[in-house]
Each structure stands twice: as C-alpha cells, then as structure tokens.
Amino acid sequence: MTINSPSAIWPELHYAEWAGTCEAIHLWTQIVGKVRLAQTRWLNHSWQTPLYVTSRGLSTGPIPHQHRYFDIEFDFVTHVLRLRSDTKEIALPLEAMSVAAFYDQVIGALDALGTPVSIFAAPNEMPEATPFSQDTRIREYDPVYAHKFWRVLLQTDQVFKTFRTGFLGKASPVHFFWGSFDLAVTRFSGRKAPLHPGGIPHLPDAVVREAYSHEVSSAGFWPGNPGDAAFYSYVYPEPAGFREKKVLPATAFFDTTLREFLLPYEEMRKAADPDAALMDFLTSTYAAAADTANWDRAALECGIGHPGRPRQVAE
C-alpha cells in the first residue's frame, strides 16, 4: 500500500476498533483546546477556540501569552504532543495514560515554557464531565488508529477547503471543534436566526446561542462515538422541505434523530472517486438548505477556486 493509494488516503476507521483511543484523543484535545480558549479573545461563533489540521496532526496555531507566543500540536506521525514557545520546545509522548496524567503533563510543560495557563478543567459537550484531575483511569492509545484518524482529517480538510472556495458570503475556516470532536465548515446566509434553545450537555447556553446567532448551513466530519464515522450536513433553523430533499450520493440519508443529512464514512471511501462523492454530498446538501431557506444564492456563490488563478469579476 503506497502513501497515495486510496486505502491510505481514506483508511478504514471502524469505531469499535479504536473506541478507547478515540475517547482518549477527544479528552486530550479538550485540554489543549481549553488552553487556547483561556488565552484568546472571543471571536464570533467560537472561532477563536478550534484546532487546525496540519501536515502532522492538529494544532492550536499561535497562542498569545502577554507579549510572548506559544503553540501546541498533536503529532500523529511520531506520536508526541509538541509545546513550543519562542525560546523552548517540549515534546510529551502520546501513549496510554490517564486523562489526569495528560493534564498534569500539559500544565507542567506550559509552566516550564514560562507560559503558565489556568483552564476550566472539566470536559464540555460530553455526557460525563469528570474533572480532568480526577479522571485517573488509564486510557488506550493505538498509534496505528491515531495515524488513520489524522489521515482522514487531512484529506477531509482538503476537500472541505475546496468546497469553501465556492462561496462569496461569510464562511468559517475549516476547523476542528474539540468539544463536539468534529471537523467542520460553515456557510452563512447573512440573516439573523431565531434564538437557539440551547440544552447541549455541559455547554453554557450563552455559547450555543452566540454560535447560532445567524442562519447557517454547516457540514462536517465526525469520527464516531458511539457509531461509526460519518460526514454530516445540517441547516439552522431547519426550513420546511429540507429533510425531504434528494441529495447525493445515493448512500446519504436524513437522520430524523440528529436532524441532519449523513453520509457514512465507509460508504464514501468505497466510492469509485471518494473525493468526488464527498463533494457531491457537500454541494447537494448545501443546495437543499439554500433553496428551502430562500438564500440569495446568486449573490452568495461563485465557482470553485483554482491554484494561481484569480476569481474572475465581471466589469
């Protein structure tokens, strides 16, 4: 199997086979994400807090600390957590350990870098919210599956970024939310939305309502927990007729419990052209949202971008 073969670009990712590792990474990314959250000014829709896909894993990007900067990166190639400041670098091994041990190591490394940070030390958006310092159960870490997870994120990131180029209106970066544990990209109509009801476990309603202050069509990748991995697409608020729309590919469907369209990851990766199948899902579910919600598509959309070619603007 070569590094560019379809099975390497889109590897198998059955949740039952890496459930322990998935849960560990979810909790560990929450700790790292909360460091960024504690140090950065609030940006609309919580855009100041996600992680970003890199050529080796997931990163915070530069984080300010008074007049200094540092960053933290999960390296899923050599399986270390790198904490870097302008003067020093510390690498912590990613291996089986408790959440408490990981938390202690991260806080200790930040102190050693001279960039101490205090965070709200309990999980968000999870059914259980055991404080990090009290979560002493040893968690699994399977480096093979951690690497597969990153490979899926890497290719998904590229397809999502291609999709993002076809929109002139307000759109989010492609970013990884450590609370819900998904890679997402969101388009906005420009119109305000009704107040969100909130009610997400262990997440303040004020955060949810700010995130959904305006109409959105959002798509993302969820690696699974407890079900297998899937791509999703939803609209808020949901307009009449949205869930009845026919979307592509044929393996996609509307989940009435989650109230969003789903494309099972395993079905996508088995397609003759997985990237094209994913783009079909993104474009058709967005069209379903924009059409049923009466978005001004002519004003909001443009052609997909190409490297080195400026978008043509009519005179």
N, C-alpha and C positions, 0 to 999 in steps of 0.2 A: 504493500500500500504506500503510494507516494504522498508527499505532503499536500499536493494539489489535487488528489483524487477526490471524487465526490464523497466517499465514505470518510475521508479525513476532514474535508471542509464542513460536512454535515454529519458528524458521527452519531451513532446510536446514543440515546440518553433516556433510558428507561428509569423512571423514578425509583422503583423498588430496588434497583441495583445500586443506587447511591444515596438512598434516603438519609442515612446518617451524615454523610459528607455534605449533602445539600443543606441540611439543617444547621450544621456547624458553620458553613460559609455564610449562611443567612445571618446568624447571630454575630459572627465576627465582622461582617460588613456593617452591621448596625453600630458596632462600637466605633469603627473607623469613620463611618458616616456622621456619627454624632460629634466626633471631633471637629469635622468641617462645619457642622451646624452651629457649634458653640462659638466658632471664630469668625463667621462670615455674616454680613448684613443681609437681612431678609430681602429676597428678590421675588417678584410676582410668581405665584403658583409653586412656591418652594424650589425654584430653580437654582437656588444657592446651595442646595444640600446634596444632590445626587453624586454618584461616582461616574467615571467615564471609561469606556473601553479603550485599552491601549494595545500595543503590539505584543504585550506580555501578560496582560491581565486587566485589572481595574484600578483606577487611580482617583485620588481626590482632586488632582490639579493643585496649583499653588494655594496655600492657605496662609493668610496674614497672621502675624503674631507680633503686635506692637509695630516695630519698624523692621521686623525680620519676616522671613517666609520659610515654610516647610511644606513637604508633601508626603503622602503615604500611598504606596502601591502594593496591591496583591500581585505577586509574580507567580502565575500558574504554569510557568515553564520550568523554573528552578525551584519553585515552591518555597518562597520566602516572602515575608512582609518587609518591604523596604520603607524606612522612615528617613527622609533626607532634609537637612536644613542647608543654609548657605555655608555652613562650616563643617558639617559632620554627617555621616551616614551610618545607620544601624540596620542590620538585617536580622529578622527573627524567623526561625524556621516554621513553616506551616506543616503541622503534623498532628497526630492525635493528641488532644489535650482538652481540658475543661474550658468552658467559657470564662470562668473566674481566672484561670491561669493566663489565658489570652489577654483578658482585660488588664490584669496586673502588668503583663509584659509591655503592652502598648503604653499604658500610663507611665511606667518606669522609663521606657525609651524616650518618650516625649520630655520627661524631666531631664534625662541625660543629654538630650539635644539642646537644652536650655530654652525649651518652648513648652512649659507646663500648661496643661489644659484640663479643666474640670468639665465633665459632661453629666447629663441626666442618665444615670447608669442602670437603665432597665429597657427592655425591648418595647418597640411600638408595632402596632398592626399585626400582632400575633396573639393567638388565644390565651397563651400563658405569658406572664410578664415577670418571671423570676428575676430579681436584680442580678446583674452580671456577677457581682462579687460573691453571690450565694449559689450560683449555678456551678456546682463542683463535679458534676457527672462528666466522665471522660467522653469526649466526642470523637467520632470516627473522622479520619481524613484519608481518602483514597486519592493519591496523586493522579492516577490514570483518569478517574472521572472528573477531578477538578480541572484537568487539562482539557477534557472533552467539553466541559461546560464553557470554558473560555473560548474554545474554537467555535462553538455555536454562537456565542456572543459576538465574536469578531466578525463572522460572516453576516450575521443579522444586522450588526451595526452598519456595515457597508450597504446592504440593501435598503435599510431604513434611511440612510443618508441620501441615497439616490432618489428614493421616494420624496424626501423632504425638498429636493431641488425643484419639484414641480408645483410649488405653492408660493404665491407672492404675498399672501397675507401673513399675519402673525403666526409663527410656528415655534415650537420648543426645539432646543437642541435634542439630539439623540442621547439619552442619559439613563443611568441605572439607578432606580429608586431602591434603596436598601431596606426601606420599611416593608413595602409590598413585594420586594425581591423580583423586580422585572425591569427589562429594558424597554423604554417607551419613547414614542414621538407623537406630538400632539399638534393638531391644527385648530385654529380659532376662526369663527365667523366674523368676529368684531362686535358682536352684540352681547349685552349682559344676559346672564342666566338667572333663573329663579333661585332663591336661597336653598342651598343643599341641606338636606335633613340631617346630615352627619351620621353618627352612630357606628363609625368604624372602630373596632376594638383597640383600646389603648392608643387612641389618637385624638387629640383635642378637636372638638367640632369647629373651633375657630380656624384650625389649619385646613380642614376639609373644605370649609366654606370659602376660604380665600383661594384654594386651589381650583374650585369650580365656580368662580365668580362670573365667568363668561362661557358662552356656548363653545363646546369642544367636540371634535372628532378625534379620538385617541386610539392608537394601535400600539401593540407591544408584544414582547415575548416573555413568557412565564415558564421557568424551568421545571415546574411541578412541585406539588406539596398540597394534598397527598396524591393527586392524579398525575398522569404523565404530562410531559412538556407540551405546550401549545402556544400558538400565536392567537392574539385576541384583537377585537376592534369593537368599540362602542361609541355612542354619542350621548352627550348630556346637554340639555334634557332630551330624553328619547321622544322623537316625534311619532305621530301616528303613521303606521305603514312601514316603519324602519325594519322591524323584525321579519316582515313578510317579503322583503326584497330578495331576489335571487342574486347570489354572489358567487364569485369564483375563488378557487377551483371547486369542482363538484363535491369534494370531500369536506368543505367548510359547511358549518351549520350554525343556527342560532340556539344558544343555551338559555332557556327561559328562567333558570335559577340565577345565573350570573348576569343575565340581561345583556349579553354581548355575543357577537359572532366569534366562533372559534375555528381554528384550523389546526388539527393535531399535528404536532411536530413530525411524528413518524410518517404521517401521510404526505407531508410536504417533502421530506427528504427522499421519499421513494419515487417522486415525480421524475419524469424524463429530464426536466430542467427545473431543479428546486428553486433557484433564484427567481425564475420567471413565474413559477407557481406562487411564491410569496408576494411578488409584485402584483400579480393578479388579485390576490386577497386584499392587499393594502388599497389598491386603486378602486376595486369594486365595492368594498365596504365603505370607503370614504364617499364614493359617489352615492351610495344608498343613504348615507347620513346627510350629505349636502342637498340632495334632491328632495328628500322628505321634509327637511327642515328649512327649505327655501333659502339656502345660502346664495349669495351673488357669485356664482361660480366663474362667470366671465371676468369679473374683476379680481378674483382671488387666485386663479390658477394660471400656470404657464407651462411651457414644455419642460421635459426633463433636461437637466443641465449636462454639459459635456466638458471634459477637461480642456482648458485653454481656449474655450470659445465663449465670448461674452454673450449674454442673453440679448437677442435682437429686440430693439424697441422701435415701434412704429414712429415715423416722423409726423 
